[in-house]
Amino acid sequence: MSAQAQFPHEQTATGEFQRQADAFRSWVTDDGQSGYPAAAGRYHLYVSLACPWAHRTIIVRTLKHLESVIGMTVVDPIRDERGWAFRHGLGHSLDPINGFHFLSEAYHATDPDYRGRVTVPVLWDTITHRIVTNSDDDLMRIFNGEFNRFTDSTLDLYPASLRPQIDALNTFIYEHVNDGVYRAGFATSQQAYERAAHRLFDALDQLETRLRDRRYLFGTQFVESDWRLFVTLLRFDAVYHGHFKCNLRRIVDYPHLSGYLKDLYQVTGIADTVNFDHIKRHYYITHDDINPTRIVPIGPHLDLASPHGRSGLS
């Protein structure tokens, strides 16, 4: 027996969740040859603090000190059948750029025939009045390298010497962990759920081993792969363990992964990008096919500010 799908158009006949592709993939470049030149104040980022894909871009914007260069608006964490909404509230706001009521208006302004699911993040161009990209993968790279003239940060999250290894590990993390929790949580058959859940925990076991003798995934300096993993680990015990039935183990049960999570959380500026109220209310209230009562659990207590014990690792 199969359950009702959360996103019917992204479900296979055998019950697997199959995420839609990003709809807009233009690029902002420092030299402007893409048609979208890097400039201070031109672009605006629409995000949800609940969404891990959007969270990645907020993190890179923070680490690269681009807050005064690229504006940002946070949508309401409660998404209904109309999609992501701009409302005045705690930690979210009305749209100061276009006066949109729903993020779908940005999609339809860019492509009047758009019929896919409306997702965050979105980078909006205030000059051409259209979406540049809704790809978090692209935005992480754009923020990392194309706005360097406008920031005092010399941080490089995608160093040339590691790019092939980073790309390979990113693929592994995405397929088994980032999207893996969704493939388990949005599965509509027992077999699809079990396959996804076992692949997820096999991957977490491998990452636990990898982090046993190194501080970050590639050594003593974090790269983009670390932040791709971080956003899922952060939400795991609070949401994915119970809500998505990813309950073989918690992250707190992994000594190296849990210490690593704390280590990244304690990087300057990162805690300010985290909002567990938005995270928990979004998942438990929005996914009413999975949680029809819409009751938001009060736990667990996560002490992410406690000592991580990883400073001495190479």
N, C-alpha and C positions, 0 to 999 in steps of 0.2 A: 504493500500500500504506500503511495506517495503522498506527501503533504503538499499544501499549497505553497507555491514559490513566492519568495519575497519580491523577486524581479523576474516575472515570467518570460520576458524576452531574452533573458540571459541564462536560461536553464536548458540543459540538454534533455533528450527523451529518457535518459537513464538516471536523471536526478542530479547531475553535476551542475554547479554554478560555473558559468563561463562569462567572465567579465567583458563588457563591451570595450572596444578600442577608444582611445582619446579622439575627439572629433576635430580639434583644431591644433595644428602643430607648426605654426610659424615661429620665428626665432628673433629675438632681440640681439643685435650684434653691436660691438663697440664701434666698428667702422660704418655701420648703417647700410651695408650692402644688401642686407636681407629686406630692406624696406622699413625696418623698425630700428632706428638708431637708439643706442643707449643714451638716456638723458635723465637728469634729475627732475622729478615732478611730473613726468609725462605718463607713467604707467601706474596702475592701481591694482592691488592684489585683493581679490575676494576669497575669503577662506571660511572654514568652520574649525573651531578649536576642538571639536569632537573627532573630526576625520583624520585618520593617520596620514593619508596621502597629502592633504593640505598642511598638516603639521610639519611634514618634512620641509616644505617651502618656507614656512614661518621660521623654522630653525636656521636654515641657511641665510635667510634675510637678517636674522639676529646675529649670527656668527660673523657675517660679513659687514656688519654695521651699516646696513642699508635702510634703516628705519626712516631716516629723513629724506631718502632718495626715492623710495617706492612706498606710496601710501598703502594702507590696508584697512579693509572693513570686514568685520566678523558677522556672519549670518546667525540667525536664531538656531540653536541646536535641535529644536523640535521641527522635524520635516514631515509634512503631511502630503496628501495626494497632489498638492500644488507645487511641491518641491521646496527647496531652500528659500527662506523668506528673510527679508530685512525688517526687523522690528526693534523698537526701543526696549532695552532690557538690560539685565545684569550681565555684562561681558559681551554683549552684542549690540548692534545699533542699526539705525536707518541708513540708507545708502546716500552718502554725501556727494557722490559724483554725478549720478544720473537720476536720482530719485526713484530708482526701481523699487518695486514692492517685492518682486521675486527674482531670483537669479535667472530663471528661465527667460526673462525679458532681455538679458544680455545675450543669451544664445540666439533668440529669435531676431534680435537686432543685427547679429552677425550673419545668420543664415535663417531666413524666414521659413524655410522648409525643414528645419531641424526637427527630428522626431525621436531622438534617442533620450536616454536618461540624462538629466542635468546634474553635473558633478562639480565638486570643488577639488582643487583650487582653480581659479580663473585669473589670468592676467589681462587686464583691460587697457586698451590704448585710448587715452583721452583726446588724441588728435584725430585719428581715423574713426573713432567711436565704434570699435569692434573688439572682439576677443582676439588676442594674439595667440594664446595657447591655453589649453586646459590640461596640459600634461605636466604632472608633478616631476617626472623624470627630466623633462627639458628645463623646467623652471629651476630645479636644483643646479643644473649646469650653467644656465643663464646667470643666475645670481652669483654663482661661484666665480665666473670669469669675465662676464661682459660689462660689468659696472665698476671695474677696478679703478677707473679714473675718478670715481665719485666717493671713494671710501679710503680710510686709512688702514684698513685691514689687508694684510699680506697673506692671510690664510688661503691655502689651496687644498680643497677637498677632493680634487681629482688630478693628482700629480701625474705627469706624463710617464714617469718611470713605472707606475703601478697600474696604468689604465687597463691593460688586458686582464690582469688579475682581479681588479675591481669589477670590471664588467662581468666576469665569470661568476664571482661571488654574489654580485647583485642579482643575477639571474637565479641562482640557487635560493637566495633569501626570499626573493619575490615569489617564486613558484611554490616553495614549500612552507614559508612562514608568513610573509605579508599577506599574500592571497590565500595561503593555506588555511588560515583561521576562517576566512570567508567561505572557502570551499567546504569546510566542515559545517560551519554555522548555517549556510544557505542551502545545503544539500536537502533534497526532498526524497531521498531513498536511504535506507539503512546502509546499503553497500557503498554508495557514494560518500556518505558521511564517514564510514569506517576507513575507507581508503585514504581520504583526505586527512583524517585525524592521525592515523598511523604515520603517514608521510611527514606530517607536522612534527610529531614528537621524535621521529628518527632524525629530523633536521636539527631540532633543538639539542638532542644528545650530541650530535656532531659539533655544533657550535659551542656547547659546554666544554667539550674536549679541546677545541681550538683555543679557547680563552683560558685554559688552565695555566699556561706559561707565558702569556702575552697580555699586555694591558688592553689593547684594542685589537681589532680584527687583523690589522697589518703591522702591529708593533706598538711603538711608544707614541705615535701620533694618530689621532682619529682621522678618518676620511669619510666620504659620503656613505659608504657601505654601513658604517657604524650608526649613522643617523637613520638610515633606512630600516635597520634592525631595531633601533631604539624605540621608534614609534609603536611597533607591535608589542615589544616586551613591556612597555609602559602600560598598555591597555590590557595586558593578558590576564592578570589575576583579578582585576576589577570587572572585566567584561567577558573576555573570550573564554575563560575557564568555565564560567557558569552559563552565560547567555548563549554562547556558541558550542557548548558541550565539549570543549577542549579540556577535558578534566582528568587525563591520566596523571598529570603533575602540574604544579604551579611553578611560576618562575622563582618564587621564594624557595622552592625545593631544590633549585640548582645553585650551588654555592658560587660558581664562577659567573654564570649569567646574572644572578641577582646582584653580585658585587659590581659587575660591569654596568648594569642598569643604574645603580646608585652613582657610580663614577660619572657617567654621562649626564645624569640629571643634575649633578652638582657643578657642571661646567658653567661659568659665568653667563647669566642671561637665560639659561635653558629652563629653569624652574618657572620663570615668568611666562613661558609659552605653554605651560601645562595647566589645564583646567578640568579637574575630574568631575566637577558638577556638570559641565557641558558634555563630557564624554559619557558619563553614565546615563544622564537623562536622554541623550540622543539615542543610544542603542536600546535601552530598555523601554522607552516610550514610542520611538519611531517604528521599531520592528514588531508591530503588534501581531503579526502572524506567528512570531516566535514567542512573544511575551504578551498574550492577549489581555492580561490584567493591568499592564503598564505600571506595575509596582516596581519602583527603583530600590534595589537593595541598599542597606545602610553601610555595608562593608565591602571589601575588607579594609582594615587599617594598613596603609603602606607607609613605612618609615623610610622614605627615599633620601632623607637628609642625614641618616646615620652613617658612621664611618664605613667606607667601602673596602678598605684594606688592599687596594690594588696599585698604589703608587710605586711600589718597588719592582713591579714586573717590567720586563724588557719589551 
